[in-house]
């Protein structure tokens, strides 16, 4: 059995379940360990280039309007790997190569692999994708062992919130800064598990452009900024897009030093393990009097005091 993964989240779960020996051929955005060990089959025309949030949004919007994809497959490499199964996705044609593009590349192969499209919309859907992946690899039991440990961690957060009768925090998770996008799909469920509610979110559906005036009226108690594909360092470079806005300094989250930057892979990358990491981080950000940030997540977010004057820009 040989598998290729055209989805970073699938690659992450394959590694988490200890099945990486079955993996050959990945995408350029896969987790660092995979990038050092596996060959990159899927590439992007924007790879290695630095664009602003506005430019990225404009490029992808234009590509979508023209019915084109910014992603492409190394046909010769995929032909040499000759995978039995390829994992792809149909959740977001912007973030990753989709099944239609994958099918076009596969059609040119001498050996036709099985295409397994992973299309989670909710947190439970993401957890189920682990079973789908492991089953396709003939290793179903690996998924159940993996998910059992994750469920225990999620239950521990829920039990602690109940024990302390923690009140729900009014929060916003921001998926993009210019234009501003709310959060969608599985992220609102992460928020709920962590003891918060995001009334600007779209549970189980796509994130959408959200006017700044709407954010101001909602006035979140906690604001977590985690643009898709951005690390905290990358987000910090463009934080001025928010801090220069009218009413920024008056937001409750800003006034209470409850604005945080977080790495995208804890939220917009739908691998079961990273999303549970995201729940644990959010719980600590929403309820610091109850939870502490796990040691392995200390480098995945930025505290307000670490951002200095940016948070309090007028």
C-alpha positions in Angstrom: 0.0 0.0 0.0 1.4 3.4 -1.1 -0.5 6.6 -0.3 0.0 10.2 -1.4 -1.5 13.1 0.6 -2.5 16.3 -1.2 -3.8 17.7 2.1 -1.5 18.8 5.0 -4.1 17.8 7.6 -4.2 14.3 6.2 -0.4 14.1 6.3 -0.4 15.3 9.9 -2.9 12.6 10.9 -1.0 9.9 9.0 2.1 10.8 11.1 0.1 11.1 14.3 -1.2 7.6 13.8 2.3 6.2 13.0 1.5 5.3 9.4 4.0 7.5 7.7 5.9 4.5 6.3 2.9 4.1 3.9 3.2 7.7 2.7 5.0 8.9 -0.5 4.2 12.1 -2.1 2.9 15.2 -0.3 2.0 18.9 -0.8 4.4 21.8 -0.3 2.5 23.0 2.7 2.6 19.7 4.7 4.0 19.6 8.3 7.8 20.3 8.6 8.7 16.7 9.5 7.0 15.4 6.3 8.7 18.0 4.2 12.1 16.7 5.3 11.2 13.1 4.6 8.8 13.0 1.6 8.9 14.3 -1.9 6.6 17.2 -2.8 4.1 16.3 -5.5 1.7 19.3 -5.2 3.0 22.8 -5.7 1.6 26.3 -5.9 2.4 29.2 -8.2 2.6 31.5 -5.1 5.1 29.2 -3.4 8.1 31.0 -1.9 6.6 34.4 -2.7 5.6 37.1 -0.1 2.3 38.8 -0.6 0.2 40.9 1.7 -3.2 39.8 3.0 -4.9 42.1 0.5 -2.8 40.8 -2.4 -3.4 37.1 -1.5 -7.1 37.7 -1.3 -7.1 39.5 -4.6 -5.1 36.8 -6.4 -7.2 33.9 -5.1 -10.4 35.7 -5.8 -9.3 36.4 -9.4 -8.3 32.8 -9.9 -11.6 31.6 -8.6 -13.5 34.0 -10.8 -11.6 32.7 -13.9 -12.1 29.1 -12.9 -8.4 28.5 -12.6 -6.3 26.8 -9.9 -3.1 28.2 -8.5 -2.0 24.6 -7.6 -0.4 22.1 -9.9 0.8 18.5 -9.7 4.3 17.2 -10.6 3.0 14.6 -13.1 6.3 12.8 -13.6 6.9 12.5 -9.8 3.4 11.2 -9.2 3.8 8.7 -12.0 7.0 7.4 -10.5 5.4 7.0 -7.0 2.3 5.2 -8.5 0.2 5.5 -5.3 -2.6 3.2 -4.6 -4.6 5.9 -2.8 -4.5 9.7 -2.9 -6.1 11.8 -0.1 -7.5 15.1 -1.3 -10.2 17.6 -0.2 -13.2 19.6 -1.2 -13.6 21.9 1.8 -11.7 24.9 0.4 -10.4 25.4 -3.1 -8.4 28.4 -1.9 -6.4 26.7 0.8 -5.5 23.5 -1.0 -5.7 21.7 -4.3 -9.2 20.2 -4.7 -10.5 16.9 -5.9 -11.3 18.2 -9.4 -7.7 19.3 -10.0 -6.4 16.1 -8.5 -8.7 14.0 -10.7 -7.4 15.8 -13.8 -3.8 14.9 -12.9 -4.7 11.3 -12.0 -6.4 10.8 -15.3 -3.0 11.0 -17.0 -1.5 8.2 -14.8 -0.9 4.7 -16.1 -2.1 3.3 -12.8 -5.3 4.7 -11.5 -5.3 5.2 -7.7 -8.3 5.5 -5.4 -9.2 9.1 -4.6 -10.3 9.7 -1.1 -11.8 13.2 -0.6 -11.9 14.4 2.9 -14.6 17.0 3.3 -15.2 17.7 7.0 -17.5 20.5 8.1 -17.7 20.1 11.8 -15.3 18.9 14.6 -16.9 15.5 14.7 -16.4 15.3 10.9 -12.7 16.0 11.4 -12.4 13.2 14.0 -14.1 10.8 11.5 -11.6 11.6 8.8 -9.0 9.9 10.9 -11.0 6.7 10.6 -11.5 7.3 6.9 -7.7 7.7 6.4 -6.7 4.7 8.5 -9.3 2.5 6.9 -8.1 3.4 3.4 -4.6 2.4 4.5 -5.8 -0.9 5.9 -5.0 0.2 9.5 -8.4 1.1 11.0 -7.4 0.2 14.6 -4.7 2.9 14.5 -7.5 5.6 14.2 -9.4 4.3 17.2 -6.4 4.3 19.4 -5.5 7.8 18.2 -9.0 9.2 18.7 -9.3 7.7 22.1 -6.4 9.8 23.4 -7.8 12.9 21.8 -11.3 12.4 23.3 -9.8 12.1 26.8 -8.1 15.4 26.3 -11.3 17.1 25.1 -13.3 15.5 28.0 -10.7 16.9 30.5 -11.3 20.4 29.3 -15.1 20.0 29.5 -14.9 18.5 32.9 -12.7 21.3 34.2 -15.1 23.9 32.9 -18.0 22.3 34.5 -16.2 21.8 37.8 -15.5 25.5 38.0 -18.8 26.6 36.6 -16.9 28.7 34.1 -19.1 31.3 32.3 -19.1 31.4 28.5 -16.7 34.0 27.1 -17.9 36.2 24.2 -15.1 35.7 21.7 -14.2 36.1 18.1 -11.8 33.9 16.1 -10.6 35.9 13.0 -9.6 33.8 10.0 -8.3 36.7 7.9 -7.5 40.4 8.5 -8.0 42.2 5.1 -10.7 41.8 4.4 -11.9 40.5 7.8 -13.2 37.0 7.8 -15.1 35.3 10.7 -14.5 31.7 11.5 -16.4 28.7 10.1 -16.6 25.0 9.8 -15.2 23.2 12.8 -13.7 26.2 14.6 -16.9 27.3 16.3 -17.1 23.9 17.9 -13.5 24.3 19.1 -14.6 27.5 20.7 -17.6 25.8 22.4 -15.4 23.0 23.8 -13.0 25.7 25.2 -15.8 27.5 27.1 -16.6 30.3 24.7 -19.2 31.4 22.1 -18.5 33.1 18.8 -21.7 34.7 17.6 -20.0 36.0 14.5 -19.0 32.5 13.4 -20.6 30.2 10.9 -20.6 26.6 12.4 -20.3 23.9 9.8 -20.1 26.4 6.9 -17.6 28.6 5.1 -16.1 31.6 6.8 -17.3 34.9 5.2 -16.3 38.5 4.9 -17.4 40.3 8.1 -17.6 44.1 8.2 -15.5 45.8 10.9 -18.6 47.7 12.1 -20.2 44.3 12.9 -17.1 43.3 14.9 -17.3 46.6 16.8 -21.0 46.1 17.7 -20.4 42.6 18.8 -17.4 43.8 20.9 -15.7 40.5 21.8 -14.3 39.9 25.3 -11.5 37.8 23.7 -10.1 38.2 20.2 -8.0 35.5 18.7 -6.4 36.4 15.3 -5.3 33.3 13.4 -5.3 34.0 9.6 -5.3 30.9 7.4 -1.8 29.9 6.5 -0.1 32.5 8.8 2.1 31.9 11.8 2.0 34.4 14.7 5.2 36.1 13.3 3.5 36.5 9.8 0.3 37.8 11.4 2.3 40.3 13.5 3.7 41.9 10.3 0.2 43.0 9.3 -1.5 43.6 12.6 -1.5 47.3 11.8 -4.4 46.5 9.4 -6.5 46.1 12.6 -4.9 48.4 15.1 -5.3 51.4 12.8 -9.0 50.9 12.5 -11.5 53.3 14.2 -12.8 51.9 17.5 -10.0 49.3 17.8 -8.7 50.7 21.1 -12.2 50.7 22.5 -12.9 47.0 22.0 -13.3 45.1 25.3 -10.8 42.6 24.2 -8.2 45.3 23.6 -9.0 47.1 26.9 -8.6 43.9 28.9 -5.4 42.7 27.1 -7.3 39.8 25.7 -6.1 39.9 22.1 -4.0 37.0 21.0 -2.2 35.9 17.8 -2.2 32.1 17.1 -0.7 29.9 14.5 -3.2 28.9 11.8 -2.6 25.1 12.1 -4.4 25.0 15.4 -7.6 26.0 13.7 -7.7 26.2 9.9 -5.8 22.9 9.4 -8.3 20.2 10.1 -6.2 17.5 11.5 -7.7 16.0 14.7 -4.7 16.4 16.9 -3.9 20.0 16.0 -7.6 21.0 16.5 -7.5 19.4 20.0 -4.3 21.4 20.6 -6.3 24.4 19.5 -9.1 23.6 22.1 -6.6 23.4 24.9 -5.0 26.7 23.9 -8.3 28.5 23.6 -9.4 27.2 27.0 -6.3 28.7 28.6 -6.9 32.0 26.7 -10.6 32.2 27.6 -10.2 31.1 31.2 -6.6 31.8 32.4 -7.8 31.5 36.0 -8.5 27.8 35.4 -6.2 26.6 32.7 -2.6 27.1 31.8 -1.2 26.9 28.2 0.4 23.4 27.7 4.2 23.5 27.3 4.1 22.2 23.7 1.9 25.1 22.7 3.9 28.0 24.3 5.4 28.9 20.9 2.1 28.7 19.0 0.6 32.0 20.2 1.6 35.5 21.3 0.5 37.2 24.5 -0.7 40.8 24.3 2.3 42.1 26.4 4.6 40.5 23.8 3.0 42.7 21.1 3.8 45.9 22.9 2.4 49.1 21.5 0.7 47.3 18.5 -2.2 46.2 20.6 -2.8 49.7 22.1 -2.2 51.7 18.9 -4.4 54.7 18.6 
